[in-house]
Amino acid sequence: MRNTLFALAGPALTVLALAGFLAAPASAQLLPPNGNRAVSMGHLHLTVADVDAQRKFWTDFGGKPVKNGMLDLIEFPGIYVMLRKGTPTGGTVGSVVNHVGFYAKDSDAMAAKWAAAGIKAEKGNAAGQYFITTTEGVRIEIQQDKTIAAPLVFSHIHFNFPADQVTEAEAWYSRNFDATPVKMGRYENGILAGGRLTFADVKEAQAPTKGRALDHIGFEVPNLDFEYQLLTLRGLKFDAEPRVVNDGKTKVAFLTDKWGTYIELTEGLAPKN
């Protein structure tokens, strides 16, 4: 184990085809992991005033409520949404995570479905693009992709970093979470199983996520103790060390990146089939 840890602490990164990272299954679940260490997208954890109302919103949006032991989850292909009752200090806009994104197979059809459920979707500038803002201020971008198998799948987390720190942020997520660097359009991105991390540039540093409507993002790993040892060897400081929750079904740990993104690492988040 010791030799393996030090080997992985180096800069090597397995580069796979982009199509393999972005492909999404028809069933709603976390995607098979990629990279040397099997890190994948995990969840978005939201702070909401009314849990029942927001569970209805995310269900009407296209998710499926599921349970893993004591954990209530809303399942989408590639990601889970989790809700925690509280009063957020602000929405996503103005924080380091500006918004999150989903692909729709038919954006106009989905917009009509959302309108019928009372969800207002604002049309964007690009074809098939819409934006939705939740009651607490979580901004959601919808882009159309007719090639996906499901009606709606997770696509990305959109970060805003000062322009002179984008390259550093991309390298940080590549090194520590095996996010494969890819240029898509005007933005640098890091690709993980289940979605991508989009690294955009802004003039000023943004507010940390903790306490806001999107409190933290989550990555799923197969062996959290291993990840903790590896990242600690690399000098990362954890806000909370690995611990077992959910009646022993799930293990979690927390850290914060240098730009203020609160991150949860999980092992065993998805319900067992």
Rosetta blueprint (number, residue, H / E / L):
1 M L
2 R H
3 N H
4 T H
5 L H
6 F H
7 A H
8 L H
9 A L
10 G L
11 P L
12 A L
13 L L
14 T L
15 V L
16 L L
17 A L
18 L H
19 A H
20 G H
21 F H
22 L H
23 A L
24 A L
25 P L
26 A L
27 S L
28 A L
29 Q L
30 L L
31 L L
32 P L
33 P L
34 N E
35 G L
36 N L
37 R L
38 A L
39 V E
40 S E
41 M E
42 G E
43 H E
44 L E
45 H E
46 L E
47 T E
48 V E
49 A L
50 D L
51 V H
52 D H
53 A H
54 Q H
55 R H
56 K H
57 F H
58 W H
59 T H
60 D H
61 F H
62 G L
63 G L
64 K E
65 P E
66 V E
67 K E
68 N E
69 G L
70 M L
71 L E
72 D E
73 L E
74 I E
75 E E
76 F E
77 P L
78 G L
79 I E
80 Y E
81 V E
82 M E
83 L E
84 R E
85 K E
86 G L
87 T L
88 P L
89 T L
90 G L
91 G L
92 T L
93 V L
94 G L
95 S E
96 V L
97 V E
98 N E
99 H E
100 V E
101 G E
102 F E
103 Y E
104 A E
105 K L
106 D L
107 S H
108 D H
109 A H
110 M H
111 A H
112 A H
113 K H
114 W H
115 A H
116 A H
117 A L
118 G L
119 I L
120 K L
121 A L
122 E E
123 K E
124 G L
125 N L
126 A L
127 A L
128 G L
129 Q L
130 Y E
131 F E
132 I E
133 T E
134 T L
135 T L
136 E L
137 G L
138 V L
139 R E
140 I E
141 E E
142 I E
143 Q E
144 Q E
145 D L
146 K L
147 T L
148 I L
149 A L
150 A L
151 P L
152 L E
153 V E
154 F E
155 S E
156 H E
157 I E
158 H E
159 F E
160 N E
161 F E
162 P E
163 A H
164 D H
165 Q H
166 V H
167 T H
168 E H
169 A H
170 E H
171 A H
172 W H
173 Y H
174 S H
175 R H
176 N H
177 F H
178 D L
179 A L
180 T E
181 P E
182 V E
183 K E
184 M E
185 G L
186 R L
187 Y E
188 E E
189 N E
190 G E
191 I E
192 L E
193 A E
194 G L
195 G E
196 R E
197 L E
198 T E
199 F E
200 A E
201 D E
202 V E
203 K L
204 E L
205 A L
206 Q L
207 A E
208 P L
209 T L
210 K L
211 G L
212 R L
213 A L
214 L E
215 D E
216 H E
217 I E
218 G E
219 F E
220 E E
221 V L
222 P L
223 N L
224 L H
225 D H
226 F H
227 E H
228 Y H
229 Q H
230 L H
231 L H
232 T H
233 L H
234 R L
235 G L
236 L L
237 K L
238 F E
239 D E
240 A E
241 E E
242 P E
243 R E
244 V E
245 V E
246 N H
247 D H
248 G H
249 K L
250 T E
251 K E
252 V E
253 A E
254 F E
255 L E
256 T E
257 D L
258 K L
259 W L
260 G L
261 T L
262 Y E
263 I E
264 E E
265 L E
266 T E
267 E E
268 G L
269 L L
270 A L
271 P L
272 K L
273 N L
